[in-house]
Amino acid sequence: MKKIHTILSVAIAATVGLQLGLAGHVLAEGSGSSTGGASTAGSKAAPAAASSHADSIYKSALLLLSSSAKLPEAIQYLNSNIYAVSPYQATVLTLKLENLHKAALKAWESKFSSSITQRKLTSVYKAGVSMAKLAESTEDVSLRSLLKSAGESGYKLETAEGSFFPVIDYASYRKYKLYVTNDIRDYISIMGTEADLPPSKDNGLIISWGDVAARALAHEQFIQSYPTSNRISSVKTLYSTYVINTFYGQNNTPLFHYDNLEMDLEAQKAYSSILSKNTGSSPFLQKLEGFMKLMKENDYKLDDGVKQYLKTEAPLS
């Protein structure tokens, strides 16, 4: 199981570049606007003016999204104007923003990595508190400036294994869900959940076994619903991570206890509950059902038969 943490560590960091040609259903949604059959010059002028306005906003936003140095301005502009563009344009802008956030993340991590900054953050960090609020809580001018700038650029502060580091604040993307296409709306929900409560820290799960399986199921549903989504690769990576979490756990929270090789009791209850509440064509649930039947036959203990099942149905590599 020592391979587990190497697989898990890359989940959210998976970067999928924005493709110029989005999936067909993304292009189609919202592309046909109805004028209600009106034929007068006035009725035709209004949609044309609205389209011109949307295009102007779209082009201005693209310019702001061309450089990570303009992230604060780009975010403010999107927050104020995204409602005025088409679903396709809103989707492109949202994905461009995420691409920029990912591209700039390493530089921001470097800014937070110095030992001096890390010591300062120890005294101000509070879980779930925004960068802006953390900035207000310190009298240190340089630290306040760093926190304020990072927050305005769309990042929040996280901690693991005694270190502090910025991550993309996906919760701030939720305001765009009303304006983007359905697949990216659901993608934002998935990533927002990951940002609100990461699945693990310090090589151990910090969410329940039930949440682990539920997230895997949600990712599978996205993959089945939007096979050509621009973000399908990112969700597939997350899904693979949660399958491993489901059937193995992590080093510090293994599914099978190290001392007696018994399956965790809470996991037994959680998985049985999920199987009783969910039906339908889900390969993930089929794997889980087969696994739980085998575990029941084995008195919920790990043996060679179970290992072989996992090797076949949920391989580590």
C-alpha contacts under 8 A as a table, 3 or more apart, distances in Angstrom:
res1	aa1	res2	aa2	distance
1	M	4	I	5.51
1	M	248	Y	7.33
1	M	250	Q	7.49
1	M	251	N	6.63
2	K	5	H	6.62
2	K	251	N	6.51
3	K	6	T	5.70
3	K	7	I	6.82
3	K	316	L	7.26
4	I	7	I	5.41
4	I	8	L	6.32
4	I	244	I	7.40
4	I	248	Y	7.93
4	I	250	Q	6.15
4	I	251	N	7.01
4	I	316	L	7.23
5	H	8	L	5.01
5	H	9	S	6.00
5	H	203	N	6.25
5	H	250	Q	6.67
5	H	251	N	7.00
6	T	9	S	5.46
6	T	10	V	7.35
7	I	10	V	6.25
7	I	11	A	7.38
7	I	241	T	6.83
8	L	11	A	5.63
8	L	241	T	5.75
9	S	12	I	7.94
10	V	13	A	5.36
10	V	14	A	6.37
11	A	14	A	5.91
11	A	237	T	6.09
11	A	238	L	5.50
11	A	241	T	6.44
12	I	234	S	7.86
12	I	238	L	6.93
13	A	102	K	7.89
14	A	234	S	5.93
14	A	237	T	7.22
15	T	99	N	7.57
15	T	102	K	6.97
15	T	234	S	6.85
16	V	99	N	7.66
16	V	230	N	7.93
16	V	231	R	6.66
16	V	233	S	6.84
16	V	234	S	6.42
17	G	99	N	6.49
18	L	92	V	7.94
18	L	95	L	6.45
18	L	96	K	6.60
18	L	99	N	6.97
18	L	230	N	7.04
19	Q	22	L	6.00
19	Q	230	N	6.96
22	L	26	V	6.18
22	L	27	L	6.39
22	L	229	S	7.33
22	L	230	N	5.99
23	A	26	V	5.21
23	A	27	L	6.44
23	A	228	T	5.30
23	A	229	S	5.46
23	A	230	N	6.24
24	G	27	L	5.17
24	G	28	A	6.20
24	G	228	T	7.53
25	H	28	A	4.96
25	H	29	E	6.09
26	V	29	E	5.52
26	V	88	Y	6.61
26	V	181	T	6.11
26	V	182	N	7.98
26	V	183	D	7.80
26	V	229	S	7.57
27	L	30	G	7.87
27	L	31	S	6.78
27	L	88	Y	6.15
28	A	31	S	5.33
28	A	32	G	7.65
29	E	32	G	7.68
29	E	87	P	7.05
29	E	88	Y	7.15
29	E	181	T	6.66
30	G	33	S	6.82
30	G	86	S	6.73
30	G	87	P	5.73
30	G	88	Y	6.90
31	S	86	S	7.72
31	S	87	P	7.88
31	S	88	Y	7.34
34	S	37	G	7.60
35	T	38	A	6.12
35	T	43	S	7.61
35	T	44	K	7.61
35	T	47	P	7.66
38	A	43	S	6.15
38	A	44	K	7.51
39	S	43	S	6.76
39	S	44	K	7.02
40	T	43	S	5.43
40	T	44	K	6.52
41	A	44	K	5.24
41	A	45	A	6.14
42	G	45	A	5.11
42	G	46	A	6.67
43	S	46	A	5.75
43	S	47	P	7.41
44	K	47	P	5.91
44	K	48	A	6.52
45	A	48	A	5.12
45	A	49	A	6.08
46	A	49	A	5.15
46	A	50	A	6.19
47	P	50	A	4.99
47	P	51	S	6.04
48	A	51	S	5.07
48	A	52	S	6.17
49	A	52	S	5.05
49	A	53	H	6.16
50	A	53	H	5.06
50	A	54	A	6.12
51	S	54	A	5.04
51	S	55	D	6.12
51	S	85	V	7.98
52	S	55	D	5.12
52	S	56	S	6.19
53	H	56	S	5.10
53	H	57	I	6.32
53	H	84	A	7.72
54	A	57	I	5.19
54	A	58	Y	6.04
54	A	84	A	5.69
54	A	85	V	4.52
54	A	86	S	6.99
55	D	58	Y	4.94
55	D	59	K	6.11
55	D	85	V	7.17
56	S	59	K	5.31
56	S	60	S	6.23
57	I	60	S	5.13
57	I	61	A	6.08
57	I	81	N	7.11
57	I	84	A	7.70
57	I	85	V	7.09
58	Y	61	A	5.17
58	Y	62	L	6.22
58	Y	85	V	6.71
58	Y	89	Q	6.64
58	Y	93	L	7.72
59	K	62	L	5.10
59	K	63	L	6.42
60	S	63	L	5.26
60	S	64	L	6.54
61	A	64	L	5.11
61	A	65	L	6.18
61	A	74	A	6.47
61	A	77	Y	6.95
61	A	78	L	6.96
61	A	93	L	7.26
62	L	65	L	4.98
62	L	66	S	6.36
62	L	93	L	6.99
63	L	66	S	5.31
64	L	67	S	6.68
64	L	70	K	5.80
64	L	71	L	7.30
64	L	73	E	6.97
64	L	74	A	5.13
65	L	68	S	7.13
65	L	70	K	6.84
65	L	71	L	6.87
65	L	74	A	6.01
65	L	93	L	7.99
65	L	96	K	6.80
65	L	97	L	6.51
65	L	100	L	7.17
66	S	70	K	7.77
67	S	70	K	5.58
67	S	71	L	7.15
67	S	100	L	7.51
68	S	71	L	5.17
68	S	100	L	6.15
68	S	101	H	7.52
68	S	104	A	6.19
69	A	72	P	7.84
70	K	73	E	5.40
70	K	74	A	5.97
71	L	74	A	4.95
71	L	75	I	6.02
71	L	152	E	7.73
71	L	153	S	5.14
71	L	154	G	7.59
72	P	75	I	5.29
72	P	76	Q	6.29
72	P	152	E	5.15
72	P	153	S	4.75
72	P	154	G	7.42
73	E	76	Q	5.19
73	E	77	Y	6.07
74	A	77	Y	5.08
74	A	78	L	6.10
75	I	78	L	5.15
75	I	79	N	6.03
75	I	153	S	7.47
75	I	154	G	7.59
76	Q	79	N	5.15
76	Q	80	S	6.27
77	Y	80	S	5.26
77	Y	81	N	5.99
77	Y	82	I	7.83
78	L	81	N	5.18
78	L	82	I	5.02
79	N	82	I	6.16
79	N	175	K	7.69
79	N	176	Y	7.96
80	S	83	Y	7.63
81	N	84	A	5.71
81	N	85	V	7.57
82	I	85	V	5.74
82	I	90	A	6.15
82	I	176	Y	7.44
82	I	179	Y	7.19
83	Y	90	A	7.99
83	Y	179	Y	6.30
85	V	89	Q	5.96
85	V	90	A	6.06
86	S	89	Q	5.12
86	S	90	A	6.05
86	S	179	Y	7.59
87	P	90	A	5.03
87	P	91	T	6.03
87	P	179	Y	5.50
87	P	180	V	4.82
87	P	181	T	5.76
88	Y	91	T	5.12
88	Y	92	V	6.31
88	Y	180	V	6.78
88	Y	181	T	6.81
89	Q	92	V	5.15
89	Q	93	L	6.18
89	Q	180	V	8.00
90	A	93	L	5.16
90	A	94	T	6.07
90	A	176	Y	7.81
90	A	179	Y	6.09
90	A	180	V	5.31
91	T	94	T	5.14
91	T	95	L	6.19
91	T	179	Y	7.61
91	T	180	V	4.73
91	T	181	T	6.26
91	T	184	I	6.98
92	V	95	L	5.26
92	V	96	K	6.01
93	L	96	K	4.98
93	L	97	L	6.12
94	T	97	L	5.07
94	T	98	E	6.39
94	T	173	Y	7.96
94	T	176	Y	7.48
94	T	180	V	7.85
95	L	98	E	5.01
95	L	99	N	6.12
96	K	99	N	5.03
96	K	100	L	6.18
97	L	100	L	5.10
97	L	101	H	6.16
98	E	101	H	4.94
98	E	102	K	6.17
99	N	102	K	5.20
99	N	103	A	6.13
100	L	103	A	5.04
100	L	104	A	6.09
101	H	104	A	5.33
101	H	105	L	6.01
101	H	154	G	7.50
101	H	168	I	6.67
102	K	105	L	5.20
102	K	106	K	7.83
102	K	168	I	7.63
103	A	106	K	7.05
104	A	107	A	5.59
104	A	108	W	6.52
105	L	108	W	5.09
105	L	109	E	6.10
105	L	166	P	7.54
105	L	167	V	7.30
105	L	168	I	7.77
106	K	109	E	4.99
106	K	110	S	6.30
107	A	110	S	5.13
107	A	111	K	6.51
108	W	111	K	5.07
108	W	112	F	6.59
108	W	150	A	7.51
108	W	166	P	6.88
109	E	112	F	5.27
109	E	113	S	6.13
109	E	165	F	5.91
109	E	166	P	6.08
110	S	113	S	5.08
110	S	114	S	7.47
111	K	114	S	7.04
112	F	117	T	6.10
112	F	118	Q	6.86
112	F	164	F	7.29
112	F	165	F	6.18
112	F	166	P	7.57
113	S	117	T	6.81
113	S	118	Q	6.52
113	S	164	F	7.72
113	S	165	F	7.31
114	S	117	T	5.33
114	S	118	Q	6.20
115	S	118	Q	5.01
115	S	119	R	6.20
116	I	119	R	5.28
116	I	120	K	6.36
117	T	120	K	5.06
117	T	121	L	6.15
117	T	143	L	7.24
118	Q	121	L	5.13
118	Q	122	T	6.46
118	Q	163	S	6.92
118	Q	164	F	6.48
119	R	122	T	5.30
119	R	123	S	7.37
120	K	123	S	5.81
120	K	124	V	7.09
120	K	143	L	7.58
121	L	124	V	5.22
121	L	125	Y	5.63
121	L	164	F	7.24
122	T	125	Y	5.81
124	V	134	L	6.40
124	V	137	S	6.80
124	V	138	T	6.81
125	Y	129	V	7.80
125	Y	134	L	6.81
126	K	129	V	5.69
126	K	134	L	7.74
127	A	158	E	7.53
129	V	133	K	6.36
129	V	134	L	6.63
130	S	133	K	5.28
130	S	134	L	6.25
130	S	151	G	7.22
130	S	156	K	6.18
130	S	157	L	7.41
131	M	134	L	5.04
131	M	135	A	6.02
131	M	147	L	5.30
131	M	148	K	6.09
131	M	150	A	6.95
131	M	151	G	4.84
131	M	155	Y	7.60
131	M	156	K	5.74
131	M	157	L	6.60
132	A	135	A	5.06
132	A	136	E	6.39
132	A	147	L	6.63
132	A	148	K	5.32
132	A	151	G	5.93
132	A	152	E	7.89
133	K	136	E	5.08
133	K	137	S	6.41
134	L	137	S	5.09
134	L	138	T	6.94
134	L	144	R	7.75
134	L	147	L	6.97
135	A	138	T	5.82
135	A	143	L	7.20
135	A	144	R	4.42
135	A	145	S	7.21
135	A	146	L	7.99
135	A	147	L	5.32
135	A	148	K	5.70
136	E	139	E	7.85
136	E	144	R	6.94
138	T	141	V	7.81
138	T	143	L	7.45
138	T	144	R	6.25
139	E	144	R	7.19
140	D	143	L	5.42
140	D	144	R	5.97
141	V	144	R	5.13
141	V	145	S	6.15
142	S	145	S	5.16
142	S	146	L	6.23
143	L	146	L	5.06
143	L	147	L	6.15
144	R	147	L	5.28
144	R	148	K	6.00
145	S	148	K	5.15
145	S	149	S	6.02
146	L	149	S	5.28
146	L	150	A	6.12
147	L	150	A	5.19
147	L	151	G	6.10
148	K	151	G	5.21
148	K	152	E	6.19
149	S	152	E	5.15
149	S	153	S	6.14
150	A	153	S	5.03
150	A	154	G	6.53
150	A	155	Y	5.56
150	A	156	K	7.29
150	A	166	P	7.79
151	G	154	G	5.26
151	G	155	Y	5.13
151	G	156	K	6.14
152	E	155	Y	7.46
154	G	168	I	6.35
154	G	169	D	5.74
154	G	172	S	7.49
155	Y	166	P	5.88
155	Y	167	V	5.42
155	Y	168	I	4.61
155	Y	169	D	4.82
156	K	166	P	5.42
156	K	167	V	5.51
156	K	168	I	6.30
156	K	169	D	5.36
157	L	164	F	6.78
157	L	165	F	5.72
157	L	166	P	4.58
157	L	167	V	6.28
158	E	164	F	5.72
158	E	165	F	5.45
158	E	166	P	5.99
158	E	167	V	6.69
159	T	162	G	6.61
159	T	163	S	5.43
159	T	164	F	4.41
159	T	165	F	6.19
160	A	163	S	5.50
160	A	164	F	6.79
160	A	201	K	5.77
160	A	202	D	6.03
161	E	201	K	7.41
161	E	202	D	5.45
168	I	195	A	7.65
169	D	172	S	5.82
169	D	173	Y	7.61
169	D	192	G	7.93
169	D	195	A	6.64
170	Y	173	Y	5.21
170	Y	174	R	7.26
170	Y	188	I	7.14
170	Y	191	M	6.10
170	Y	192	G	4.88
170	Y	195	A	5.97
171	A	174	R	5.60
171	A	192	G	4.94
171	A	195	A	6.86
171	A	196	D	7.07
172	S	175	K	6.54
173	Y	176	Y	5.61
173	Y	177	K	7.33
173	Y	188	I	6.57
173	Y	192	G	7.69
174	R	177	K	5.41
174	R	188	I	6.42
174	R	189	S	7.20
174	R	192	G	7.36
175	K	178	L	6.92
176	Y	179	Y	5.56
176	Y	180	V	6.46
176	Y	185	R	7.76
177	K	180	V	5.66
177	K	184	I	7.59
177	K	185	R	4.77
177	K	188	I	7.10
178	L	185	R	7.51
180	V	184	I	6.30
180	V	185	R	6.05
181	T	184	I	5.63
181	T	185	R	6.12
182	N	185	R	4.96
182	N	186	D	6.28
183	D	186	D	5.22
183	D	187	Y	6.08
183	D	222	F	7.62
183	D	226	Y	6.25
183	D	229	S	6.47
184	I	187	Y	4.66
184	I	188	I	6.00
184	I	229	S	7.91
184	I	231	R	7.62
185	R	188	I	5.28
185	R	189	S	6.52
186	D	189	S	4.99
186	D	190	I	6.31
186	D	222	F	7.45
187	Y	190	I	5.07
187	Y	191	M	6.22
187	Y	222	F	7.91
187	Y	231	R	7.42
187	Y	235	V	7.76
188	I	191	M	5.16
188	I	192	G	5.80
189	S	192	G	5.05
189	S	193	T	6.23
190	I	193	T	5.31
190	I	194	E	6.49
190	I	218	A	7.97
190	I	219	H	7.65
191	M	194	E	4.95
191	M	195	A	6.16
192	G	195	A	5.06
192	G	196	D	6.01
193	T	196	D	5.14
193	T	197	L	6.17
193	T	198	P	7.70
194	E	197	L	5.46
194	E	198	P	4.95
194	E	199	P	7.03
195	A	198	P	5.82
197	L	207	I	7.70
198	P	201	K	7.60
198	P	206	I	7.54
198	P	207	I	7.83
199	P	205	L	5.68
199	P	206	I	5.65
199	P	207	I	5.51
199	P	212	V	7.47
200	S	203	N	6.52
200	S	204	G	5.29
200	S	205	L	4.17
200	S	206	I	5.03
200	S	207	I	7.14
201	K	204	G	5.50
201	K	205	L	6.52
201	K	206	I	6.70
202	D	252	N	7.86
203	N	250	Q	6.06
203	N	251	N	5.73
203	N	252	N	5.64
203	N	253	T	7.75
204	G	249	G	7.83
204	G	250	Q	5.35
204	G	251	N	6.24
204	G	252	N	4.61
204	G	253	T	5.04
205	L	208	S	7.55
205	L	249	G	7.19
205	L	250	Q	6.51
205	L	252	N	7.64
205	L	253	T	6.00
207	I	211	D	6.22
207	I	212	V	6.82
208	S	211	D	5.13
208	S	212	V	6.31
209	W	212	V	4.98
209	W	213	A	6.40
209	W	246	T	7.09
209	W	266	E	7.10
209	W	267	A	5.31
209	W	270	A	6.16
209	W	271	Y	7.56
210	G	213	A	5.33
210	G	214	A	6.03
210	G	267	A	7.13
210	G	270	A	4.82
210	G	271	Y	6.48
210	G	274	I	7.27
211	D	214	A	4.89
211	D	215	R	5.97
212	V	215	R	5.40
212	V	216	A	6.42
212	V	242	Y	6.30
212	V	245	N	6.80
212	V	246	T	6.13
213	A	216	A	5.06
213	A	217	L	6.22
213	A	242	Y	7.10
213	A	243	V	7.66
213	A	246	T	5.87
213	A	271	Y	7.38
213	A	274	I	7.89
214	A	217	L	5.06
214	A	218	A	6.23
214	A	274	I	7.72
215	R	218	A	4.96
215	R	219	H	6.17
215	R	239	Y	7.96
215	R	242	Y	7.12
216	A	219	H	5.17
216	A	220	E	6.20
216	A	238	L	7.94
216	A	239	Y	5.42
216	A	242	Y	5.24
216	A	243	V	6.31
216	A	284	F	7.76
217	L	220	E	5.04
217	L	221	Q	6.21
217	L	284	F	6.81
217	L	285	L	7.71
218	A	221	Q	5.09
218	A	222	F	6.35
219	H	222	F	5.09
219	H	223	I	6.33
219	H	235	V	6.20
219	H	236	K	7.31
219	H	238	L	7.26
219	H	239	Y	5.48
220	E	223	I	5.05
220	E	224	Q	6.21
220	E	236	K	7.91
220	E	239	Y	6.61
220	E	282	S	7.78
220	E	284	F	7.46
221	Q	224	Q	5.10
221	Q	225	S	5.97
222	F	225	S	5.07
222	F	226	Y	5.81
222	F	227	P	7.87
222	F	235	V	7.62
223	I	226	Y	5.45
223	I	227	P	5.40
223	I	232	I	6.49
223	I	235	V	7.19
223	I	236	K	7.02
224	Q	227	P	5.90
226	Y	229	S	5.28
226	Y	232	I	7.30
227	P	232	I	6.52
228	T	232	I	6.67
229	S	232	I	5.12
230	N	233	S	7.74
231	R	234	S	5.43
231	R	235	V	6.50
232	I	235	V	5.24
232	I	236	K	6.07
233	S	236	K	5.02
233	S	237	T	6.24
234	S	237	T	5.20
234	S	238	L	6.43
235	V	238	L	5.00
235	V	239	Y	6.04
236	K	239	Y	4.94
236	K	240	S	6.20
237	T	240	S	5.23
237	T	241	T	6.38
238	L	241	T	5.08
238	L	242	Y	6.34
239	Y	242	Y	5.18
239	Y	243	V	6.21
240	S	243	V	5.14
240	S	244	I	6.44
241	T	244	I	5.29
241	T	245	N	6.25
242	Y	245	N	4.71
242	Y	246	T	5.90
243	V	246	T	5.04
243	V	247	F	6.31
243	V	284	F	7.96
243	V	314	A	6.92
244	I	247	F	5.40
244	I	248	Y	5.64
244	I	249	G	6.82
244	I	314	A	6.77
244	I	315	P	7.98
244	I	316	L	6.91
245	N	248	Y	5.43
245	N	249	G	4.37
245	N	250	Q	6.47
246	T	249	G	5.94
246	T	255	L	7.82
247	F	255	L	6.81
247	F	310	L	7.38
247	F	314	A	7.13
248	Y	254	P	6.04
248	Y	255	L	5.12
248	Y	256	F	7.41
249	G	253	T	5.73
249	G	254	P	4.42
249	G	255	L	4.80
250	Q	253	T	4.96
250	Q	254	P	5.00
250	Q	255	L	7.56
251	N	254	P	5.64
254	P	257	H	6.13
254	P	258	Y	7.63
254	P	264	D	7.94
255	L	263	M	5.67
255	L	264	D	5.55
255	L	267	A	7.31
256	F	261	L	5.06
256	F	262	E	5.17
256	F	263	M	4.39
256	F	264	D	5.89
256	F	301	K	7.66
256	F	302	L	6.97
257	H	260	N	5.95
257	H	261	L	4.93
257	H	262	E	5.52
257	H	263	M	6.45
257	H	264	D	6.68
258	Y	261	L	5.54
261	L	301	K	5.66
261	L	302	L	5.43
262	E	300	Y	5.85
262	E	301	K	4.44
262	E	302	L	6.34
263	M	267	A	7.32
263	M	268	Q	7.05
263	M	300	Y	5.44
263	M	301	K	5.92
263	M	302	L	7.24
264	D	267	A	5.29
264	D	268	Q	6.41
265	L	268	Q	5.04
265	L	269	K	6.45
266	E	269	K	5.19
266	E	270	A	6.09
267	A	270	A	4.99
267	A	271	Y	5.93
268	Q	271	Y	5.49
268	Q	272	S	6.13
268	Q	292	M	7.93
269	K	272	S	5.26
269	K	273	S	6.12
270	A	273	S	5.13
270	A	274	I	6.28
271	Y	274	I	5.13
271	Y	275	L	6.23
271	Y	288	L	7.59
271	Y	292	M	7.76
272	S	275	L	5.22
272	S	276	S	6.25
272	S	292	M	7.57
273	S	276	S	5.15
273	S	277	K	6.35
274	I	277	K	5.24
274	I	278	N	6.06
275	L	278	N	5.43
275	L	279	T	7.36
275	L	285	L	6.97
275	L	288	L	7.89
275	L	289	E	6.83
276	S	279	T	7.84
279	T	282	S	7.74
282	S	285	L	5.26
282	S	286	Q	6.24
283	P	286	Q	4.98
283	P	287	K	6.22
284	F	287	K	5.19
284	F	288	L	6.22
285	L	288	L	4.87
285	L	289	E	5.90
286	Q	289	E	5.07
286	Q	290	G	6.17
287	K	290	G	5.23
287	K	291	F	6.09
287	K	313	E	6.67
288	L	291	F	4.97
288	L	292	M	6.12
289	E	292	M	5.18
289	E	293	K	6.20
290	G	293	K	5.23
290	G	294	L	6.27
291	F	294	L	5.16
291	F	295	M	6.14
291	F	306	V	7.82
291	F	309	Y	7.47
292	M	295	M	4.90
292	M	296	K	6.09
293	K	296	K	5.20
293	K	297	E	6.38
294	L	297	E	5.15
294	L	298	N	6.30
294	L	306	V	7.11
295	M	298	N	4.97
295	M	299	D	6.10
295	M	300	Y	4.43
295	M	301	K	6.61
295	M	302	L	7.84
295	M	306	V	7.44
296	K	299	D	5.16
296	K	300	Y	5.50
297	E	300	Y	7.37
298	N	301	K	5.73
298	N	302	L	7.70
302	L	305	G	7.94
302	L	306	V	5.83
302	L	307	K	7.02
303	D	306	V	5.37
303	D	307	K	6.22
304	D	307	K	4.97
304	D	308	Q	6.12
305	G	308	Q	5.16
305	G	309	Y	6.30
306	V	309	Y	5.01
306	V	310	L	6.22
307	K	310	L	5.17
307	K	311	K	6.06
308	Q	311	K	4.95
308	Q	312	T	6.22
309	Y	312	T	5.22
309	Y	313	E	5.94
309	Y	314	A	7.82
310	L	313	E	5.15
310	L	314	A	4.93
310	L	315	P	6.13
311	K	314	A	5.76
311	K	315	P	4.55
311	K	316	L	7.33
312	T	315	P	6.03
